[in-house]
Amino acid sequence: MMYIKRCFILFKLFFRLGLFTIGGGYVILPMLQRELVERLKWIDEKQLLNIYAIGQSTPGIIAINTATFIGYQRAGALGGISATLGMVSPSLIIIMIIAAFFRHFKDYPIVQGAFVGIRVAVAMLLLITVVRMFKKGVTDTFGCFLCAGAFLALTLFNISAIWIVTASGLLGIVYYRRKEQGE
Amino acid sequence: MIYLELFFCFFLIGLFTIGGGLAALPLLQQTAVDGGWITQAEFYDMLAISQSTPGPIGINMATYIGFDHASILGAMTATAGMVTPSIIIIMLIAHFMKNFDKTPIVKRAMHALRASAVGLIATAAYFVLAASLFHVNGGDTRFNVPAVLLFVVLGLAYVKFKGHPIFYILAGGVAGVFLWG
């Protein structure tokens, strides 16, 4: 019984977090801190940052990785699944409602006009994200080379992103190993 | 079997998404647009909606593409596919190697992947920029002057005042109704 209850609490908690994450997973860390560290006191801040770092360095969406990890720690495999289900449920409900509506309204000139403007805003936000992430994530010449290489491979040759991710991971392992040994 | 295909495609996308949901955009586009499921314009509309509604962008995009392609069950299948690699990998790590991110090999790979993720997101930004700042009619390569002006105004406002992205998306929508509606 205890176990089921824990899973339900996890579902509820991450449902709420999913509902309040608007505009990308980057806003989720401060919210996790408030809920898990300050309110529920399940983990301390250092543990949370540790889990978040693991979420960032494993495949998948960071918010989902973090939810699965915390859920698993609290209530095993079912806990991990409950937390993830909670996290994706608001998306599923809201997006399906909007998609069903949008299908009927998207041909109205007023909606199309709004979306031309919204697209401009999205372009601006993406560009700013790129600049911000470039400053944080590209720290050396090799990083510049990978970043530019990924961009050119995609825009000029439409090479599958799967190959780009695989190749840059492998190149990183080889390059930074040699660099560390050379020092 | 359409659901099996959806699950498998989004499983692959989830597996190769490293460095945040935005880094998944090129792979989502390659899968859904190049695969003929949705048009390029629909992809941009979905991206705009996914950025302005609750939930991680990657999950919103998966749900939307899945719903568009195969209704409610499609949305669920796509989202399930996208999160399954996370669930498997994270549980293994949580159980067996909690210092996963501190192993030298992972650190080295991540150092490189953070840099290439910026290139992946830059690609998405480039395509949306090209689609929004030039004329909508195919083959027309002239600047859409009102769009460029709106871009500059929104960009300057964001750099100066920051605030939540949703306000800028709303402002873009309102301006769009007046300019092009």
Interface residues (C-beta under 8 A of the other chain):
Chain A: G18 L19 F20 T21 I22 G23 G24 G25 Y26 I28 N50 A53 I54 G55 Q56 S57 T58 P59 G60 I61 I62 A63 I64 N65 T68 F69 Y72 Q73 A77 G80 I81 T84 M87 V88 P90 S91 L92 I94 I95 M96 I98 A99 A100 F102 K106 P109 I110 V111 Q112 G113 A114 F115 V116 G117 I118 R119 V120 A121 V122 A123 M124 L125 L126 L127 I128 T129 V130 M133 F134 K136 G137 V138 T139 F142 G143 C144 L146 C147 A148 G149 A150 F151 L154 T155 N158 S160 A161 I162 I164 V165 T166 S168 G169 L170 L171 G172 I173 Y175 Y176 R177 E180
Chain B: L12 G14 L15 F16 T17 I18 G19 G20 G21 L22 A24 P26 L27 Q30 D34 Y44 D45 L47 A48 I49 S50 Q51 S52 T53 P54 G55 P56 I57 G58 I59 N60 T63 Y64 F67 D68 I72 A75 M76 T79 M82 V83 P85 S86 I87 I89 I90 M91 I93 A94 H95 K98 F100 D101 P104 I105 V106 K107 R108 A109 M110 H111 A112 L113 R114 A115 S116 A117 V118 G119 L120 I121 A122 T123 A124 A125 Y126 F127 V128 L129 A131 S132 L133 V136 A147 L150 F151 L154 G155 Y158 V159 H164 P165 I166 Y168 I169 A171 G172 G173 V174 A175 G176 V177 F178 L179 W180 G181
